[in-house]
Amino acid sequence: MLSWTLVFLIVALVAGVLGFTGIAGASASIAQILFTIFLVLFLVSLIAGRRRV
């Protein structure tokens, strides 16, 4: 999931440089949502791993 976040971030940066503001905004939003989901899942797995030990 983190790889998809990086892909959308790169797409947003390239689109922003080329002037495609609509595509850049949409890609940045998707990258932000995916990063948030990744972060939440990481924290859940970290907490679940600590509870087992």
PDB file of N, H, CA, C and O in Angstrom:
ATOM      1  N   MET A   1       0.826  -1.186   0.000  1.00  0.00           N
ATOM      2  CA  MET A   1       0.000   0.000   0.000  1.00  0.00           C
ATOM      3  C   MET A   1       0.873   1.254   0.000  1.00  0.00           C
ATOM      4  O   MET A   1       0.515   2.270  -0.595  1.00  0.00           O
ATOM      5  N   LEU A   2       1.999   1.172   0.661  1.00  0.00           N
ATOM      6  H   LEU A   2       2.290   0.346   1.144  1.00  0.00           H
ATOM      7  CA  LEU A   2       2.894   2.325   0.674  1.00  0.00           C
ATOM      8  C   LEU A   2       3.435   2.611  -0.722  1.00  0.00           C
ATOM      9  O   LEU A   2       3.690   3.764  -1.072  1.00  0.00           O
ATOM     10  N   SER A   3       3.609   1.565  -1.511  1.00  0.00           N
ATOM     11  H   SER A   3       3.402   0.629  -1.227  1.00  0.00           H
ATOM     12  CA  SER A   3       4.097   1.778  -2.883  1.00  0.00           C
ATOM     13  C   SER A   3       3.068   2.536  -3.722  1.00  0.00           C
ATOM     14  O   SER A   3       3.432   3.376  -4.545  1.00  0.00           O
ATOM     15  N   TRP A   4       1.777   2.239  -3.511  1.00  0.00           N
ATOM     16  H   TRP A   4       1.481   1.557  -2.843  1.00  0.00           H
ATOM     17  CA  TRP A   4       0.741   2.971  -4.242  1.00  0.00           C
ATOM     18  C   TRP A   4       0.708   4.439  -3.818  1.00  0.00           C
ATOM     19  O   TRP A   4       0.461   5.326  -4.635  1.00  0.00           O
ATOM     20  N   THR A   5       0.955   4.678  -2.553  1.00  0.00           N
ATOM     21  H   THR A   5       1.155   3.957  -1.890  1.00  0.00           H
ATOM     22  CA  THR A   5       1.018   6.049  -2.067  1.00  0.00           C
ATOM     23  C   THR A   5       2.137   6.813  -2.757  1.00  0.00           C
ATOM     24  O   THR A   5       1.959   7.960  -3.168  1.00  0.00           O
ATOM     25  N   LEU A   6       3.293   6.166  -2.880  1.00  0.00           N
ATOM     26  H   LEU A   6       3.437   5.234  -2.546  1.00  0.00           H
ATOM     27  CA  LEU A   6       4.421   6.809  -3.553  1.00  0.00           C
ATOM     28  C   LEU A   6       4.140   7.035  -5.037  1.00  0.00           C
ATOM     29  O   LEU A   6       4.536   8.058  -5.596  1.00  0.00           O
ATOM     30  N   VAL A   7       3.459   6.084  -5.677  1.00  0.00           N
ATOM     31  H   VAL A   7       3.137   5.253  -5.223  1.00  0.00           H
ATOM     32  CA  VAL A   7       3.114   6.244  -7.098  1.00  0.00           C
ATOM     33  C   VAL A   7       2.202   7.456  -7.288  1.00  0.00           C
ATOM     34  O   VAL A   7       2.442   8.283  -8.167  1.00  0.00           O
ATOM     35  N   PHE A   8       1.162   7.560  -6.469  1.00  0.00           N
ATOM     36  H   PHE A   8       0.967   6.888  -5.755  1.00  0.00           H
ATOM     37  CA  PHE A   8       0.249   8.693  -6.600  1.00  0.00           C
ATOM     38  C   PHE A   8       0.931  10.009  -6.237  1.00  0.00           C
ATOM     39  O   PHE A   8       0.605  11.053  -6.803  1.00  0.00           O
ATOM     40  N   LEU A   9       1.871   9.967  -5.299  1.00  0.00           N
ATOM     41  H   LEU A   9       2.136   9.119  -4.839  1.00  0.00           H
ATOM     42  CA  LEU A   9       2.619  11.167  -4.960  1.00  0.00           C
ATOM     43  C   LEU A   9       3.471  11.620  -6.136  1.00  0.00           C
ATOM     44  O   LEU A   9       3.524  12.812  -6.436  1.00  0.00           O
ATOM     45  N   ILE A  10       4.133  10.695  -6.797  1.00  0.00           N
ATOM     46  H   ILE A  10       4.090   9.727  -6.553  1.00  0.00           H
ATOM     47  CA  ILE A  10       4.960  11.037  -7.967  1.00  0.00           C
ATOM     48  C   ILE A  10       4.091  11.550  -9.101  1.00  0.00           C
ATOM     49  O   ILE A  10       4.456  12.515  -9.774  1.00  0.00           O
ATOM     50  N   VAL A  11       2.933  10.910  -9.324  1.00  0.00           N
ATOM     51  H   VAL A  11       2.637  10.127  -8.777  1.00  0.00           H
ATOM     52  CA  VAL A  11       2.009  11.380 -10.364  1.00  0.00           C
ATOM     53  C   VAL A  11       1.549  12.805 -10.055  1.00  0.00           C
ATOM     54  O   VAL A  11       1.462  13.642 -10.953  1.00  0.00           O
ATOM     55  N   ALA A  12       1.258  13.077  -8.783  1.00  0.00           N
ATOM     56  H   ALA A  12       1.329  12.397  -8.053  1.00  0.00           H
ATOM     57  CA  ALA A  12       0.823  14.416  -8.396  1.00  0.00           C
ATOM     58  C   ALA A  12       1.930  15.441  -8.616  1.00  0.00           C
ATOM     59  O   ALA A  12       1.665  16.547  -9.088  1.00  0.00           O
ATOM     60  N   LEU A  13       3.164  15.085  -8.281  1.00  0.00           N
ATOM     61  H   LEU A  13       3.379  14.186  -7.898  1.00  0.00           H
ATOM     62  CA  LEU A  13       4.278  16.017  -8.474  1.00  0.00           C
ATOM     63  C   LEU A  13       4.527  16.300  -9.951  1.00  0.00           C
ATOM     64  O   LEU A  13       4.721  17.451 -10.342  1.00  0.00           O
ATOM     65  N   VAL A  14       4.522  15.250 -10.769  1.00  0.00           N
ATOM     66  H   VAL A  14       4.365  14.315 -10.451  1.00  0.00           H
ATOM     67  CA  VAL A  14       4.745  15.434 -12.207  1.00  0.00           C
ATOM     68  C   VAL A  14       3.614  16.238 -12.824  1.00  0.00           C
ATOM     69  O   VAL A  14       3.862  17.137 -13.627  1.00  0.00           O
ATOM     70  N   ALA A  15       2.374  15.928 -12.462  1.00  0.00           N
ATOM     71  H   ALA A  15       2.172  15.198 -11.809  1.00  0.00           H
ATOM     72  CA  ALA A  15       1.233  16.669 -12.998  1.00  0.00           C
ATOM     73  C   ALA A  15       1.264  18.125 -12.549  1.00  0.00           C
ATOM     74  O   ALA A  15       0.892  19.019 -13.309  1.00  0.00           O
ATOM     75  N   GLY A  16       1.701  18.362 -11.328  1.00  0.00           N
ATOM     76  H   GLY A  16       2.003  17.636 -10.711  1.00  0.00           H
ATOM     77  CA  GLY A  16       1.811  19.741 -10.846  1.00  0.00           C
ATOM     78  C   GLY A  16       2.862  20.529 -11.597  1.00  0.00           C
ATOM     79  O   GLY A  16       2.666  21.705 -11.900  1.00  0.00           O
ATOM     80  N   VAL A  17       3.987  19.878 -11.902  1.00  0.00           N
ATOM     81  H   VAL A  17       4.146  18.922 -11.655  1.00  0.00           H
ATOM     82  CA  VAL A  17       5.052  20.552 -12.658  1.00  0.00           C
ATOM     83  C   VAL A  17       4.590  20.861 -14.076  1.00  0.00           C
ATOM     84  O   VAL A  17       4.912  21.917 -14.620  1.00  0.00           O
ATOM     85  N   LEU A  18       3.835  19.939 -14.675  1.00  0.00           N
ATOM     86  H   LEU A  18       3.573  19.082 -14.232  1.00  0.00           H
ATOM     87  CA  LEU A  18       3.377  20.130 -16.049  1.00  0.00           C
ATOM     88  C   LEU A  18       2.146  21.033 -16.156  1.00  0.00           C
ATOM     89  O   LEU A  18       1.754  21.421 -17.257  1.00  0.00           O
ATOM     90  N   GLY A  19       1.540  21.366 -15.020  1.00  0.00           N
ATOM     91  H   GLY A  19       1.858  21.051 -14.126  1.00  0.00           H
ATOM     92  CA  GLY A  19       0.422  22.307 -15.038  1.00  0.00           C
ATOM     93  C   GLY A  19      -0.950  21.679 -15.065  1.00  0.00           C
ATOM     94  O   GLY A  19      -1.938  22.385 -15.265  1.00  0.00           O
ATOM     95  N   PHE A  20      -1.046  20.388 -14.872  1.00  0.00           N
ATOM     96  H   PHE A  20      -0.243  19.815 -14.709  1.00  0.00           H
ATOM     97  CA  PHE A  20      -2.344  19.723 -14.830  1.00  0.00           C
ATOM     98  C   PHE A  20      -2.853  19.766 -13.390  1.00  0.00           C
ATOM     99  O   PHE A  20      -2.690  18.809 -12.634  1.00  0.00           O
ATOM    100  N   THR A  21      -3.463  20.878 -13.027  1.00  0.00           N
ATOM    101  H   THR A  21      -3.595  21.656 -13.642  1.00  0.00           H
ATOM    102  CA  THR A  21      -3.820  21.086 -11.621  1.00  0.00           C
ATOM    103  C   THR A  21      -4.912  20.137 -11.148  1.00  0.00           C
ATOM    104  O   THR A  21      -4.887  19.709  -9.994  1.00  0.00           O
ATOM    105  N   GLY A  22      -5.865  19.797 -12.003  1.00  0.00           N
ATOM    106  H   GLY A  22      -5.885  20.144 -12.940  1.00  0.00           H
ATOM    107  CA  GLY A  22      -6.939  18.878 -11.595  1.00  0.00           C
ATOM    108  C   GLY A  22      -6.407  17.496 -11.292  1.00  0.00           C
ATOM    109  O   GLY A  22      -6.766  16.888 -10.284  1.00  0.00           O
ATOM    110  N   ILE A  23      -5.554  17.004 -12.167  1.00  0.00           N
ATOM    111  H   ILE A  23      -5.263  17.498 -12.986  1.00  0.00           H
ATOM    112  CA  ILE A  23      -4.964  15.680 -11.973  1.00  0.00           C
ATOM    113  C   ILE A  23      -4.031  15.691 -10.769  1.00  0.00           C
ATOM    114  O   ILE A  23      -4.002  14.734  -9.994  1.00  0.00           O
ATOM    115  N   ALA A  24      -3.279  16.758 -10.612  1.00  0.00           N
ATOM    116  H   ALA A  24      -3.303  17.534 -11.242  1.00  0.00           H
ATOM    117  CA  ALA A  24      -2.350  16.850  -9.477  1.00  0.00           C
ATOM    118  C   ALA A  24      -3.107  16.855  -8.160  1.00  0.00           C
ATOM    119  O   ALA A  24      -2.700  16.189  -7.208  1.00  0.00           O
ATOM    120  N   GLY A  25      -4.193  17.592  -8.095  1.00  0.00           N
ATOM    121  H   GLY A  25      -4.524  18.133  -8.868  1.00  0.00           H
ATOM    122  CA  GLY A  25      -4.986  17.645  -6.870  1.00  0.00           C
ATOM    123  C   GLY A  25      -5.625  16.308  -6.537  1.00  0.00           C
ATOM    124  O   GLY A  25      -5.645  15.890  -5.379  1.00  0.00           O
ATOM    125  N   ALA A  26      -6.148  15.637  -7.564  1.00  0.00           N
ATOM    126  H   ALA A  26      -6.131  15.977  -8.504  1.00  0.00           H
ATOM    127  CA  ALA A  26      -6.771  14.335  -7.338  1.00  0.00           C
ATOM    128  C   ALA A  26      -5.735  13.304  -6.906  1.00  0.00           C
ATOM    129  O   ALA A  26      -5.988  12.515  -5.995  1.00  0.00           O
ATOM    130  N   SER A  27      -4.585  13.305  -7.542  1.00  0.00           N
ATOM    131  H   SER A  27      -4.379  13.946  -8.282  1.00  0.00           H
ATOM    132  CA  SER A  27      -3.536  12.349  -7.179  1.00  0.00           C
ATOM    133  C   SER A  27      -2.993  12.618  -5.782  1.00  0.00           C
ATOM    134  O   SER A  27      -2.703  11.685  -5.034  1.00  0.00           O
ATOM    135  N   ALA A  28      -2.859  13.877  -5.436  1.00  0.00           N
ATOM    136  H   ALA A  28      -3.095  14.635  -6.044  1.00  0.00           H
ATOM    137  CA  ALA A  28      -2.387  14.216  -4.095  1.00  0.00           C
ATOM    138  C   ALA A  28      -3.408  13.785  -3.038  1.00  0.00           C
ATOM    139  O   ALA A  28      -3.028  13.309  -1.968  1.00  0.00           O
ATOM    140  N   SER A  29      -4.679  13.947  -3.328  1.00  0.00           N
ATOM    141  H   SER A  29      -4.987  14.334  -4.196  1.00  0.00           H
ATOM    142  CA  SER A  29      -5.720  13.516  -2.390  1.00  0.00           C
ATOM    143  C   SER A  29      -5.704  12.006  -2.206  1.00  0.00           C
ATOM    144  O   SER A  29      -5.812  11.512  -1.084  1.00  0.00           O
ATOM    145  N   ILE A  30      -5.568  11.278  -3.304  1.00  0.00           N
ATOM    146  H   ILE A  30      -5.480  11.680  -4.216  1.00  0.00           H
ATOM    147  CA  ILE A  30      -5.514   9.819  -3.223  1.00  0.00           C
ATOM    148  C   ILE A  30      -4.281   9.375  -2.453  1.00  0.00           C
ATOM    149  O   ILE A  30      -4.358   8.460  -1.633  1.00  0.00           O
ATOM    150  N   ALA A  31      -3.144  10.015  -2.709  1.00  0.00           N
ATOM    151  H   ALA A  31      -3.081  10.758  -3.374  1.00  0.00           H
ATOM    152  CA  ALA A  31      -1.914   9.665  -1.995  1.00  0.00           C
ATOM    153  C   ALA A  31      -2.062   9.934  -0.498  1.00  0.00           C
ATOM    154  O   ALA A  31      -1.581   9.153   0.323  1.00  0.00           O
ATOM    155  N   GLN A  32      -2.717  11.021  -0.145  1.00  0.00           N
ATOM    156  H   GLN A  32      -3.108  11.656  -0.812  1.00  0.00           H
ATOM    157  CA  GLN A  32      -2.914  11.353   1.262  1.00  0.00           C
ATOM    158  C   GLN A  32      -3.829  10.332   1.942  1.00  0.00           C
ATOM    159  O   GLN A  32      -3.561   9.916   3.069  1.00  0.00           O
ATOM    160  N   ILE A  33      -4.897   9.931   1.269  1.00  0.00           N
ATOM    161  H   ILE A  33      -5.115  10.268   0.353  1.00  0.00           H
ATOM    162  CA  ILE A  33      -5.817   8.941   1.825  1.00  0.00           C
ATOM    163  C   ILE A  33      -5.120   7.602   1.997  1.00  0.00           C
ATOM    164  O   ILE A  33      -5.253   6.962   3.040  1.00  0.00           O
ATOM    165  N   LEU A  34      -4.375   7.171   0.979  1.00  0.00           N
ATOM    166  H   LEU A  34      -4.267   7.691   0.131  1.00  0.00           H
ATOM    167  CA  LEU A  34      -3.666   5.897   1.069  1.00  0.00           C
ATOM    168  C   LEU A  34      -2.618   5.919   2.169  1.00  0.00           C
ATOM    169  O   LEU A  34      -2.440   4.924   2.872  1.00  0.00           O
ATOM    170  N   PHE A  35      -1.926   7.033   2.328  1.00  0.00           N
ATOM    171  H   PHE A  35      -2.071   7.841   1.758  1.00  0.00           H
ATOM    172  CA  PHE A  35      -0.932   7.131   3.388  1.00  0.00           C
ATOM    173  C   PHE A  35      -1.583   7.049   4.758  1.00  0.00           C
ATOM    174  O   PHE A  35      -1.045   6.409   5.662  1.00  0.00           O
ATOM    175  N   THR A  36      -2.730   7.686   4.921  1.00  0.00           N
ATOM    176  H   THR A  36      -3.167   8.205   4.186  1.00  0.00           H
ATOM    177  CA  THR A  36      -3.445   7.631   6.188  1.00  0.00           C
ATOM    178  C   THR A  36      -3.886   6.205   6.498  1.00  0.00           C
ATOM    179  O   THR A  36      -3.744   5.745   7.631  1.00  0.00           O
ATOM    180  N   ILE A  37      -4.418   5.505   5.503  1.00  0.00           N
ATOM    181  H   ILE A  37      -4.534   5.879   4.583  1.00  0.00           H
ATOM    182  CA  ILE A  37      -4.825   4.116   5.692  1.00  0.00           C
ATOM    183  C   ILE A  37      -3.619   3.260   6.050  1.00  0.00           C
ATOM    184  O   ILE A  37      -3.691   2.431   6.958  1.00  0.00           O
ATOM    185  N   PHE A  38      -2.503   3.460   5.336  1.00  0.00           N
ATOM    186  H   PHE A  38      -2.445   4.133   4.599  1.00  0.00           H
ATOM    187  CA  PHE A  38      -1.288   2.712   5.622  1.00  0.00           C
ATOM    188  C   PHE A  38      -0.823   2.966   7.054  1.00  0.00           C
ATOM    189  O   PHE A  38      -0.447   2.027   7.756  1.00  0.00           O
ATOM    190  N   LEU A  39      -0.843   4.207   7.488  1.00  0.00           N
ATOM    191  H   LEU A  39      -1.148   4.970   6.917  1.00  0.00           H
ATOM    192  CA  LEU A  39      -0.398   4.557   8.829  1.00  0.00           C
ATOM    193  C   LEU A  39      -1.279   3.917   9.897  1.00  0.00           C
ATOM    194  O   LEU A  39      -0.772   3.416  10.901  1.00  0.00           O
ATOM    195  N   VAL A  40      -2.588   3.931   9.690  1.00  0.00           N
ATOM    196  H   VAL A  40      -3.000   4.338   8.875  1.00  0.00           H
ATOM    197  CA  VAL A  40      -3.514   3.318  10.648  1.00  0.00           C
ATOM    198  C   VAL A  40      -3.281   1.804  10.715  1.00  0.00           C
ATOM    199  O   VAL A  40      -3.222   1.233  11.804  1.00  0.00           O
ATOM    200  N   LEU A  41      -3.149   1.161   9.558  1.00  0.00           N
ATOM    201  H   LEU A  41      -3.198   1.625   8.674  1.00  0.00           H
ATOM    202  CA  LEU A  41      -2.909  -0.282   9.554  1.00  0.00           C
ATOM    203  C   LEU A  41      -1.575  -0.627  10.202  1.00  0.00           C
ATOM    204  O   LEU A  41      -1.465  -1.642  10.890  1.00  0.00           O
ATOM    205  N   PHE A  42      -0.561   0.205   9.990  1.00  0.00           N
ATOM    206  H   PHE A  42      -0.649   1.030   9.431  1.00  0.00           H
ATOM    207  CA  PHE A  42       0.731  -0.017  10.621  1.00  0.00           C
ATOM    208  C   PHE A  42       0.623   0.061  12.138  1.00  0.00           C
ATOM    209  O   PHE A  42       1.164  -0.786  12.849  1.00  0.00           O
ATOM    210  N   LEU A  43      -0.076   1.078  12.630  1.00  0.00           N
ATOM    211  H   LEU A  43      -0.515   1.766  12.052  1.00  0.00           H
ATOM    212  CA  LEU A  43      -0.238   1.228  14.080  1.00  0.00           C
ATOM    213  C   LEU A  43      -1.039   0.078  14.681  1.00  0.00           C
ATOM    214  O   LEU A  43      -0.721  -0.393  15.773  1.00  0.00           O
ATOM    215  N   VAL A  44      -2.069  -0.375  13.982  1.00  0.00           N
ATOM    216  H   VAL A  44      -2.327   0.008  13.095  1.00  0.00           H
ATOM    217  CA  VAL A  44      -2.870  -1.501  14.470  1.00  0.00           C
ATOM    218  C   VAL A  44      -2.015  -2.754  14.537  1.00  0.00           C
ATOM    219  O   VAL A  44      -2.073  -3.488  15.523  1.00  0.00           O
ATOM    220  N   SER A  45      -1.223  -3.010  13.506  1.00  0.00           N
ATOM    221  H   SER A  45      -1.176  -2.414  12.705  1.00  0.00           H
ATOM    222  CA  SER A  45      -0.380  -4.210  13.529  1.00  0.00           C
ATOM    223  C   SER A  45       0.714  -4.094  14.583  1.00  0.00           C
ATOM    224  O   SER A  45       1.106  -5.097  15.180  1.00  0.00           O
ATOM    225  N   LEU A  46       1.203  -2.900  14.816  1.00  0.00           N
ATOM    226  H   LEU A  46       0.885  -2.085  14.331  1.00  0.00           H
ATOM    227  CA  LEU A  46       2.215  -2.690  15.856  1.00  0.00           C
ATOM    228  C   LEU A  46       1.632  -2.972  17.240  1.00  0.00           C
ATOM    229  O   LEU A  46       2.275  -3.630  18.058  1.00  0.00           O
ATOM    230  N   ILE A  47       0.440  -2.489  17.503  1.00  0.00           N
ATOM    231  H   ILE A  47      -0.082  -1.954  16.839  1.00  0.00           H
ATOM    232  CA  ILE A  47      -0.216  -2.709  18.791  1.00  0.00           C
ATOM    233  C   ILE A  47      -0.588  -4.184  18.946  1.00  0.00           C
ATOM    234  O   ILE A  47      -0.419  -4.749  20.026  1.00  0.00           O
ATOM    235  N   ALA A  48      -1.093  -4.816  17.879  1.00  0.00           N
ATOM    236  H   ALA A  48      -1.230  -4.356  17.002  1.00  0.00           H
ATOM    237  CA  ALA A  48      -1.470  -6.222  17.947  1.00  0.00           C
ATOM    238  C   ALA A  48      -0.242  -7.104  18.182  1.00  0.00           C
ATOM    239  O   ALA A  48      -0.330  -8.113  18.883  1.00  0.00           O
ATOM    240  N   GLY A  49       0.891  -6.734  17.605  1.00  0.00           N
ATOM    241  H   GLY A  49       0.963  -5.914  17.036  1.00  0.00           H
ATOM    242  CA  GLY A  49       2.126  -7.487  17.819  1.00  0.00           C
ATOM    243  C   GLY A  49       2.616  -7.395  19.239  1.00  0.00           C
ATOM    244  O   GLY A  49       3.159  -8.366  19.767  1.00  0.00           O
ATOM    245  N   ARG A  50       2.441  -6.255  19.872  1.00  0.00           N
ATOM    246  H   ARG A  50       2.000  -5.466  19.443  1.00  0.00           H
ATOM    247  CA  ARG A  50       2.875  -6.070  21.261  1.00  0.00           C
ATOM    248  C   ARG A  50       1.978  -6.834  22.240  1.00  0.00           C
ATOM    249  O   ARG A  50       2.438  -7.264  23.298  1.00  0.00           O
ATOM    250  N   ARG A  51       0.722  -6.999  21.892  1.00  0.00           N
ATOM    251  H   ARG A  51       0.349  -6.649  21.032  1.00  0.00           H
ATOM    252  CA  ARG A  51      -0.216  -7.680  22.793  1.00  0.00           C
ATOM    253  C   ARG A  51       0.050  -9.171  22.840  1.00  0.00           C
ATOM    254  O   ARG A  51      -0.219  -9.809  23.858  1.00  0.00           O
ATOM    255  N   ARG A  52       0.569  -9.741  21.773  1.00  0.00           N
ATOM    256  H   ARG A  52       0.789  -9.223  20.946  1.00  0.00           H
ATOM    257  CA  ARG A  52       0.813 -11.185  21.722  1.00  0.00           C
ATOM    258  C   ARG A  52       1.959 -11.596  22.622  1.00  0.00           C
ATOM    259  O   ARG A  52       1.965 -12.712  23.141  1.00  0.00           O
ATOM    260  N   VAL A  53       2.930 -10.716  22.818  1.00  0.00           N
ATOM    261  H   VAL A  53       2.926  -9.809  22.397  1.00  0.00           H
ATOM    262  CA  VAL A  53       4.117 -11.074  23.586  1.00  0.00           C
ATOM    263  C   VAL A  53       3.906 -10.926  25.063  1.00  0.00           C
ATOM    264  O   VAL A  53       4.818 -11.190  25.847  1.00  0.00           O
TER     265      VAL A  53
END
